[in-house]
Amino acid sequence: MKPTFPTDFWDSLAAFSNPVPNDVPGALRGLGVEVLRELSRTDSAEYLARCPAHLSLTGKADRHPSFSVNGATGLFNCFSCGYAGPFIALVEDTLGYDRVQAWRWIARYGVYRTAEEPAAAPVAEEAVRVNEASLALFTPPPLEACRRRGVSQEACAELGVLWEPRAGHWILPIRDPETGALWGWQEKGRRYFRNYPTGIHKSLTLFGDLSWSGGTGLLLESPLDAVRALTLGIEGAFASFGAYVSEAQMRLLKARCRCLVLGLDNDSAGRTARDKIHSRWRPRGLPMKFLDYGHTTAKDLGEMSDADALTAWAGAHHPWRRRR
C-alpha cells in the first residue's frame, strides 16, 4: 500500500526549498512594501523599495530607497543597513510567521520556482569522503582532559565530542542542522586549531544539541563552552564556532528558542558581535538577554568556576541593565 503523508509534511518540505512567489510585486504589496521602481535585467527584474527593517535596525527610516528584491531569486538586500536574505525570511520577519506559515502565505501568490541557496554541505573534494566512519580514528575524551576543561564525559558523549589520542586534541563535530549528517569537524588543542575539511561551511550550522527546542537558549563562541554549559545543567547551549555569527545561524536559533542569552566572549570582538546581533535580531521578534559577566574578569564560560558560570547564567539581563 502506498504511504500517505499529512499536508503539514509536504508543506514543511516545500518551505525549506526556499520558495519564490510568481508575483513578487504583488507579494511585496501584501507585506506592505511599496515598490518604487522596477529595473529590468537580462534574466530578471529588480524591485526597489524602502527597507522595511531599516527603522528597527538603525533607528532611522529609509529615506533614500536602498532595498531591492530580485524577481527571479526572491533574494532581498538593503545596501544601507545590511538586512538581507531569501524571500521567505522577509515574510517570516514581517508577519511573524514560522517557516511553514510563510510558505503557505507565499503560495497565495503562486510559487513558480525555488531559489538556490548556498550549498549547505562542504563542496571540497575531500568532503565527500567524510562520514560517520571517519570518526572511528578518534576516542572518547579521557577523564583528565575533561577535568581540565570543566566538562563531563557524559556531556561530551551527548554532544558527540571525541579525542585525537596521538596529538591530544579535541574533535568537535560539525553537522547538518536539519539532518544531523556529518560535514566534518573542528580539531582543537593547545596552540592548535584546524577545520576539516578545508572550506567547511560551519557558518551554516551550530554546535550543540540541534534537536533541542524550548524556552531560553544560550549562544557561545566555543563548542567546548557549550559542552561546559551542558555539564552544568544548562540545556539549549549552542556555539557559533567563533565571534562571527551568521544570518543562517541566527535563523536556526530563532527557530529553536523563545528567548536567547548572548554569551559571546567578554572581549572587544565578542561585545561588538553581541551588540550587533541584538540590534539586528531583537526587532525580528527574538527576545534576548546578555550573559552576566559583571562579577568576573573571565573571558568566557570556560574560564569561570562552576559557581561563577551558574551566576552568569542566572543573572542574564536585558541590555539596558548591562554591567561590564
C-alpha positions as CSV (number, residue, x, y, z in Angstrom):
1,M,0.0,0.0,0.0
2,K,1.4,3.4,-0.9
3,P,2.1,5.5,2.2
4,T,0.3,8.8,2.6
5,F,1.6,11.9,4.4
6,P,-0.2,14.8,6.0
7,T,-0.3,18.1,4.3
8,D,1.9,19.6,7.0
9,F,4.7,17.1,6.0
10,W,4.7,18.3,2.4
11,D,4.4,21.9,3.4
12,S,7.4,21.5,5.6
13,L,9.4,20.1,2.8
14,A,8.3,22.9,0.4
15,A,9.0,25.6,3.0
16,F,12.7,24.6,3.2
17,S,13.1,24.6,-0.6
18,N,13.3,28.5,-0.5
19,P,10.1,29.4,-2.4
20,V,9.8,32.4,-4.6
21,P,6.4,34.0,-5.4
22,N,5.4,34.1,-9.1
23,D,4.1,37.7,-8.4
24,V,6.9,39.3,-6.5
25,P,5.5,42.9,-6.7
26,G,2.1,41.6,-5.6
27,A,3.7,39.8,-2.7
28,L,5.6,42.9,-1.7
29,R,2.4,44.9,-1.6
30,G,0.8,42.2,0.5
31,L,3.7,42.8,3.0
32,G,3.1,46.5,3.0
33,V,6.3,47.2,1.0
34,E,5.7,49.7,-1.8
35,V,7.7,49.1,-5.0
36,L,9.0,52.5,-6.0
37,R,11.0,51.4,-9.1
38,E,11.4,48.4,-11.4
39,L,14.8,47.7,-13.1
40,S,14.8,45.3,-16.0
41,R,17.7,42.9,-16.1
42,T,18.7,40.4,-18.8
43,D,17.4,37.5,-16.8
44,S,15.0,39.1,-14.3
45,A,13.7,42.3,-12.8
46,E,14.9,44.1,-9.7
47,Y,12.3,45.8,-7.5
48,L,13.5,48.8,-5.4
49,A,11.7,50.0,-2.3
50,R,12.3,51.5,1.1
51,C,13.8,48.9,3.6
52,P,11.0,47.6,5.9
53,A,13.5,46.8,8.6
54,H,15.5,50.0,8.4
55,L,13.8,51.8,11.3
56,S,14.1,48.8,13.6
57,L,17.7,48.1,12.8
58,T,19.1,51.6,12.6
59,G,16.6,53.8,14.4
60,K,16.1,55.8,11.3
61,A,13.6,55.5,8.4
62,D,14.9,54.6,5.0
63,R,14.6,57.9,3.3
64,H,16.6,57.0,0.2
65,P,15.4,53.6,-1.2
66,S,18.2,51.2,-0.7
67,F,16.2,47.9,-0.6
68,S,15.9,45.7,-3.6
69,V,14.3,42.3,-4.3
70,N,15.3,40.1,-7.3
71,G,12.3,38.9,-9.2
72,A,13.9,35.6,-10.2
73,T,15.6,34.5,-7.0
74,G,13.5,36.4,-4.4
75,L,16.7,37.4,-2.6
76,F,16.4,40.8,-0.9
77,N,19.1,43.1,0.3
78,C,19.4,46.6,1.8
79,F,22.6,48.1,0.8
80,S,22.5,50.6,3.7
81,C,21.7,48.5,6.8
82,G,22.6,45.1,5.5
83,Y,19.2,43.4,6.0
84,A,19.3,40.5,3.5
85,G,18.0,37.0,2.9
86,P,15.6,34.8,0.9
87,F,12.1,36.0,0.3
88,I,10.6,33.5,2.8
89,A,12.7,35.2,5.5
90,L,11.2,38.5,4.6
91,V,7.7,37.0,5.1
92,E,8.7,35.5,8.4
93,D,10.2,38.7,9.8
94,T,7.4,41.0,8.5
95,L,4.4,38.9,9.5
96,G,5.9,37.0,12.5
97,Y,5.2,33.6,10.8
98,D,7.1,30.4,11.2
99,R,8.6,28.8,8.1
100,V,5.6,26.7,7.1
101,Q,3.2,29.6,7.7
102,A,5.4,31.8,5.5
103,W,5.4,29.2,2.7
104,R,1.6,29.0,2.8
105,W,1.4,32.8,2.6
106,I,3.8,32.9,-0.4
107,A,1.8,30.1,-2.2
108,R,-1.1,32.6,-2.4
109,Y,0.9,34.5,-5.0
110,G,1.9,31.4,-7.0
111,V,5.2,29.7,-6.4
112,Y,6.8,29.2,-9.8
113,R,10.3,28.2,-8.7
114,T,12.7,27.9,-5.8
115,A,15.8,29.9,-5.5
116,E,19.2,28.3,-5.0
117,E,20.7,29.0,-1.6
118,P,24.3,28.5,-0.7
119,A,25.2,24.8,-0.6
120,A,24.6,23.5,2.9
121,A,27.3,20.9,2.8
122,P,31.0,21.4,2.1
123,V,31.9,21.2,-1.6
124,A,35.6,20.5,-1.2
125,E,36.7,17.3,-2.9
126,E,37.9,15.7,0.3
127,A,34.5,16.4,2.0
128,V,32.8,13.6,0.0
129,R,34.8,11.1,2.0
130,V,33.6,12.4,5.3
131,N,31.1,10.2,7.0
132,E,30.4,8.6,10.4
133,A,33.1,6.0,9.7
134,S,35.6,8.9,9.6
135,L,35.2,9.3,13.3
136,A,36.5,5.8,14.0
137,L,40.0,7.1,14.4
138,F,39.1,9.0,17.5
139,T,38.2,8.0,21.0
140,P,36.1,9.4,23.9
141,P,37.9,12.2,25.7
142,P,40.0,10.9,28.7
143,L,38.8,11.8,32.2
144,E,41.8,14.0,33.0
145,A,41.3,16.1,29.8
146,C,37.6,16.6,30.7
147,R,38.5,17.7,34.2
148,R,41.0,20.3,33.0
149,R,38.2,21.8,30.8
150,G,35.5,21.5,33.4
151,V,33.4,19.2,31.2
152,S,31.9,15.8,31.9
153,Q,32.4,12.7,29.9
154,E,28.6,12.3,29.8
155,A,28.2,15.8,28.2
156,C,30.9,15.0,25.7
157,A,29.2,11.8,24.7
158,E,25.8,13.5,24.4
159,L,27.2,16.2,22.0
160,G,29.4,13.8,20.1
161,V,32.7,15.3,21.3
162,L,35.7,13.0,20.6
163,W,39.5,12.9,21.2
164,E,42.5,12.6,18.9
165,P,44.7,10.4,21.1
166,R,48.1,10.9,19.4
167,A,48.1,14.7,19.5
168,G,45.8,15.1,22.5
169,H,43.3,17.3,20.6
170,W,39.6,17.8,20.9
171,I,37.4,16.7,18.0
172,L,34.2,18.8,17.7
173,P,31.8,17.5,15.1
174,I,30.2,19.9,12.5
175,R,26.8,18.6,11.4
176,D,23.9,19.4,9.1
177,P,21.4,21.3,11.3
178,E,18.4,19.6,9.7
179,T,19.5,16.0,9.1
180,G,22.4,15.6,11.5
181,A,24.7,14.3,8.8
182,L,28.4,14.8,9.5
183,W,30.0,17.6,7.4
184,G,33.4,17.5,9.2
185,W,34.9,18.6,12.5
186,Q,36.9,21.2,14.3
187,E,40.1,20.0,15.9
188,K,41.4,22.0,18.8
189,G,44.4,21.7,21.1
190,R,46.8,24.0,22.9
191,R,48.0,26.5,20.2
192,Y,46.4,24.3,17.6
193,F,43.2,24.8,15.6
194,R,42.0,23.2,12.3
195,N,38.7,22.9,10.5
196,Y,38.4,19.7,8.5
197,P,37.8,19.6,5.6
198,T,39.2,22.9,4.5
199,G,36.4,25.3,3.5
200,I,33.7,23.6,5.5
201,H,30.6,25.8,5.8
202,K,30.4,25.9,9.6
203,S,28.6,29.3,9.4
204,L,25.6,27.4,8.2
205,T,25.1,25.4,11.3
206,L,25.7,25.4,15.1
207,F,27.4,23.2,17.6
208,G,25.1,21.8,20.2
209,D,22.0,19.6,20.5
210,L,20.4,20.6,17.2
211,S,17.2,18.6,18.2
212,W,16.6,20.9,21.2
213,S,13.9,23.5,21.2
214,G,12.4,25.2,24.2
215,G,12.4,28.3,26.3
216,T,15.8,30.1,26.8
217,G,18.8,29.2,24.7
218,L,22.4,30.2,25.2
219,L,24.8,31.3,22.4
220,L,28.5,30.9,23.0
221,E,31.5,31.1,20.7
222,S,33.4,27.9,21.6
223,P,32.0,24.4,21.2
224,L,33.8,23.4,24.4
225,D,32.0,26.2,26.3
226,A,28.7,24.7,25.1
227,V,29.8,21.3,26.5
228,R,30.7,23.0,29.7
229,A,27.2,24.6,29.9
230,L,25.6,21.2,29.4
231,T,27.9,19.8,32.1
232,L,26.5,22.5,34.5
233,G,22.9,21.5,33.6
234,I,22.3,24.4,31.2
235,E,20.3,23.0,28.3
236,G,19.9,24.7,24.9
237,A,23.5,25.9,24.7
238,F,24.9,26.4,21.2
239,A,28.2,27.6,19.8
240,S,28.8,29.6,16.6
241,F,32.4,28.3,16.2
242,G,33.7,31.9,16.8
243,A,32.8,35.5,17.3
244,Y,31.2,35.8,13.8
245,V,27.6,34.7,13.9
246,S,25.9,34.4,10.5
247,E,22.4,35.1,9.5
248,A,21.9,31.4,8.9
249,Q,23.0,30.6,12.4
250,M,20.7,33.2,13.9
251,R,17.7,31.8,12.0
252,L,18.5,28.4,13.4
253,L,18.5,29.9,16.9
254,K,15.3,31.8,16.3
255,A,13.6,28.6,15.2
256,R,14.6,26.8,18.4
257,C,14.4,29.5,21.2
258,R,11.7,31.7,22.6
259,C,14.5,33.7,24.3
260,L,18.2,33.8,23.7
261,V,21.0,34.7,26.1
262,L,24.0,36.1,24.2
263,G,27.1,34.7,25.9
264,L,29.8,35.6,23.4
265,D,33.3,36.2,24.8
266,N,33.8,39.1,27.2
267,D,36.3,40.8,25.0
268,S,36.1,43.6,22.4
269,A,35.2,41.3,19.5
270,G,32.6,39.4,21.5
271,R,30.9,42.5,22.8
272,T,30.9,44.1,19.3
273,A,29.3,40.9,17.9
274,R,26.8,40.7,20.8
275,D,25.6,44.3,20.3
276,K,25.3,43.8,16.5
277,I,23.2,40.7,17.0
278,H,20.9,42.4,19.4
279,S,20.3,45.4,17.2
280,R,19.6,43.3,14.2
281,W,17.6,40.5,15.7
282,R,15.6,41.9,18.6
283,P,13.4,43.8,16.2
284,R,12.7,40.5,14.4
285,G,10.9,39.1,17.3
286,L,13.6,37.3,19.2
287,P,13.9,38.4,22.9
288,M,17.4,38.5,24.0
289,K,19.5,38.9,27.2
290,F,23.2,39.3,27.9
291,L,25.1,36.7,29.9
292,D,26.2,38.4,33.2
293,Y,30.0,39.0,33.2
294,G,29.8,41.7,35.8
295,H,31.1,39.6,38.7
296,T,34.1,38.1,36.9
297,T,37.1,39.0,34.7
298,A,36.8,35.7,32.9
299,K,36.8,35.9,29.1
300,D,34.2,33.1,28.6
301,L,32.3,30.4,30.3
302,G,35.3,28.0,30.1
303,E,37.4,30.3,32.3
304,M,34.8,30.6,35.1
305,S,34.4,28.4,38.2
306,D,31.2,26.4,38.4
307,A,29.7,28.9,40.8
308,D,30.6,31.9,38.6
309,A,29.3,30.2,35.5
310,L,26.0,29.5,37.1
311,T,25.8,33.0,38.5
312,A,26.4,34.4,35.0
313,W,23.6,32.3,33.6
314,A,21.1,33.1,36.4
315,G,22.0,36.8,36.2
316,A,21.4,37.2,32.4
317,H,20.0,40.6,32.0
318,H,18.5,42.9,29.4
319,P,20.9,45.3,27.6
320,W,19.6,48.4,29.4
321,R,20.7,46.8,32.6
322,R,24.1,45.8,31.3
323,R,27.1,45.7,33.7
324,R,30.6,45.3,32.3
